[in-house]
Amino acid sequence: MKMVGIFEAKTKFTALCEEVARTGLPTLVQKRGKPLVMVSPAPVGLGEDRADILAELRAWEANHMQERGDFPEVWKMRGAASGNPLEE
């Protein structure tokens, strides 16, 4: 595993990130010889669009949304002239 000092990591951060992404090997950043952070490649698929999840959410919303939201009974109580339903 490659190790670099924090000053070098700061001054060459772009190159460090490109090297980690290219080689797939993590780099340990140290401060005064003590481990501080690890720069490692991102997992495959991270940040990809998940259209399937969005489609499932839209389908769920279409099936569960009613008159004025998820809780139509609350909206009915709010519109009722009886006042506060907790006082009944």
C-alpha positions as CSV (number, residue, x, y, z in Angstrom):
1,M,0.0,0.0,0.0
2,K,1.2,3.4,-0.9
3,M,1.7,6.0,1.9
4,V,2.0,9.7,1.5
5,G,2.2,12.7,3.8
6,I,-0.7,15.1,4.2
7,F,1.2,17.9,2.6
8,E,2.0,15.8,-0.5
9,A,-1.6,14.6,-0.6
10,K,-2.9,18.2,-0.5
11,T,-0.6,19.5,-3.2
12,K,-1.0,16.6,-5.5
13,F,-4.6,15.6,-4.7
14,T,-5.9,15.4,-8.3
15,A,-3.0,13.2,-9.3
16,L,-3.4,11.1,-6.2
17,C,-7.1,10.5,-6.9
18,E,-6.4,9.6,-10.6
19,E,-3.7,7.1,-9.6
20,V,-6.0,5.5,-7.0
21,A,-8.8,5.2,-9.6
22,R,-6.4,3.9,-12.3
23,T,-4.6,1.3,-10.1
24,G,-7.5,0.4,-7.8
25,L,-5.0,0.4,-4.9
26,P,-5.8,2.6,-1.8
27,T,-3.3,5.1,-0.5
28,L,-2.8,5.9,3.2
29,V,-2.4,9.6,4.0
30,Q,-0.3,10.2,7.1
31,K,0.2,13.3,9.3
32,R,3.6,13.3,11.1
33,G,3.9,9.5,10.5
34,K,0.5,8.6,12.0
35,P,-2.3,7.3,9.8
36,L,-5.0,9.9,9.1
37,V,-7.2,8.9,6.2
38,M,-7.3,6.3,3.4
39,V,-8.0,7.3,-0.2
40,S,-9.6,4.3,-1.9
41,P,-11.4,3.8,-5.2
42,A,-15.1,4.2,-5.3
43,P,-17.1,0.9,-5.6
44,V,-18.3,-0.1,-9.1
45,G,-21.7,1.3,-9.9
46,L,-21.6,4.0,-7.2
47,G,-23.4,7.1,-8.5
48,E,-25.2,5.3,-11.3
49,D,-28.8,6.3,-12.0
50,R,-31.2,3.8,-10.6
51,A,-34.2,4.3,-12.9
52,D,-35.7,1.1,-11.6
53,I,-35.9,2.5,-8.0
54,L,-37.4,5.7,-9.3
55,A,-40.0,3.8,-11.3
56,E,-40.9,1.7,-8.3
57,L,-41.3,4.8,-6.2
58,R,-43.6,6.4,-8.8
59,A,-45.7,3.2,-9.0
60,W,-46.0,3.1,-5.2
61,E,-47.0,6.7,-5.0
62,A,-49.7,6.2,-7.7
63,N,-51.2,3.3,-5.8
64,H,-51.0,4.8,-2.4
65,M,-51.7,8.5,-2.8
66,Q,-55.4,9.3,-2.2
67,E,-57.5,12.4,-2.2
68,R,-55.1,14.8,-0.5
69,G,-52.1,12.7,0.5
70,D,-51.3,9.5,2.4
71,F,-53.7,10.2,5.3
72,P,-57.1,11.0,3.9
73,E,-58.8,10.3,7.3
74,V,-56.8,13.2,8.7
75,W,-58.0,15.5,5.9
76,K,-61.6,14.4,6.5
77,M,-61.2,15.2,10.3
78,R,-59.7,18.6,9.5
79,G,-62.6,19.4,7.3
80,A,-65.2,18.2,9.8
81,A,-67.0,20.8,11.9
82,S,-66.4,18.8,15.1
83,G,-63.2,20.6,15.8
84,N,-60.2,18.8,17.3
85,P,-60.6,15.0,17.0
86,L,-58.4,14.5,20.1
87,E,-60.9,16.3,22.3
88,E,-63.8,13.8,21.5
